[in-house]
Amino acid sequence: MYTEKLIMSISIPHILSGISIILLSIYGADVIVGGGNIGNGFLPFDAMTRGIIFGFPPIILSVIAFFISKKPPYMGLGIMLIITGILIIIGGVISISLTSGSENSAKMIGEGGSLIIIGVIIVALGVIKIKKSKTSVS
């Protein structure tokens, strides 16, 4: 009975958000293992390819998850969106912190700042989802 209810409560928006968190976790782990250097992590990609494969899809999937989950109250989805946004913000902060002494410092600061803004937007979507689920339950 409980497992049936749990399985029914998992929806496409939850799956999309879960994929986002997994992709960002893999991306972050690769950056940590490689010390931020290109190609030194466990993924055989340069920074741009890694960002396109593991960084861009979570942003798109999070926005899609928010907008396709209109009717039922999804508090869990809101929490997952907040986690995704925080991971993106952390990535932006790490990108900015790695700029010291870099020849592309202006570009990296711009990219890191953009990531922070995108992360804040996704956190805001998560907060909106939580507030909507609280008002619809009350």
N, C-alpha and C positions, 0 to 999 in steps of 0.2 A: 504494500500500500504506500509506504513512504517513498520507496524508490520510484514508483509510478508517478507520484506527485512531483518528485525531484526532476525526473526526466521531462515531464510536461512543462515544468517551469523554465527549463533551458530552451532558449529560443534562438532564432537566427541572429538577432542583435547581440546576444550573449556570446555566441560562437565567433562572430566577427570581432567583438571586443577582446575575446580570449586570444584569437589569432594575433591581434595587434600587440597585446602584452608579450606573447611568446616571441614575436619578431623583434620587438624592441629589447627584450632580455638577451636574445642571441646577439644582437647588434652591440649592446652595451658590454656583454661579456667579451666579445672579440676586441673591442677597443681597450678594455681593461687588460686583457692578456697581452695585447700588442703594445701596451703603454702609449697608445695614441698614434704610434708610427704606422705608416702605410705598409701593409703586407706582413706585419709581424704578428698578427693574431692567428687564430686557428682557421679563419676563413681565407681562401685564396683570392681575395678581391682587393682592389685598390679602394681608397676612401670613397670615391664617387660611386663606383659600382655597388659597394656595400650600402651606401646611403640610399641609392635607388631601389635596391632589392629589399633591404631590411628597415629603412627609415621612412620612405615615402608611403608605402602601402598602409602602415598603421594609422597614418593621418587620415587617409581616404576612408579606410574601414571604420574608424571611429565616428567620422561624420555620417557615414551611411548608417551605422548602427543607431545613432541618435535619431535620425530622421525616419527610419522605418519602424521605430518602436513608439508610435504615437498613442495608441489606444490603451493597452494595459499598463498598470503602474510597474515600472521596472526599477526598483531601488537598487538592486544588485548591479544592474547595468550602469547606473549612475556612479556607483563605487568603482566599477571597472574603468569607466571613462576617466574618473579622477586619477586612478593609478596610471593609466596611459598618459594623461597629460603631465603628471609628475615625472614620469620616465623621460618624456620629451624635454621637459624643462631641465632635468638633470643633464641630458645630452647637450643642450644648448650651453649650460654653464661649463661643462667639461670642454666643449669646443672653444669657448672664450678663454678658459684658463690655459689651454694649450697654445695660445697665440704668442706668448712671451718669446721674443727672439725669432719668431717665424718671419720669413720673407713675405708671406701672404697674410699678414696679421689683419689688415683692414678687411679682406675678404672673409676671413674666419670669424672676425667679430660680427660682421654683417650676418653671416650664416647662423652663428650662435644666437644673436639677438632675434633673428627670425624664428628660430626654433623655440625660444622662450615665449615669444608672442603666440605662436601656434599652440604650445603647451598650455598656456593660460586660457586660450579659447576653448580647448578640449576640456580642461578642468571646469570652466564655466558651464559647458554643456552637461557635464556630469552633475554639477550642483543643481542646474535647472531640472534635470531628470529626477534627482532625489526630491526636490521641492514639489514637483508635480506628482510624484508617487505618494508623498505624504498628504497632499491636499485631496487626492482622489480616494485615499484610504479612509480619511477622516469623515 
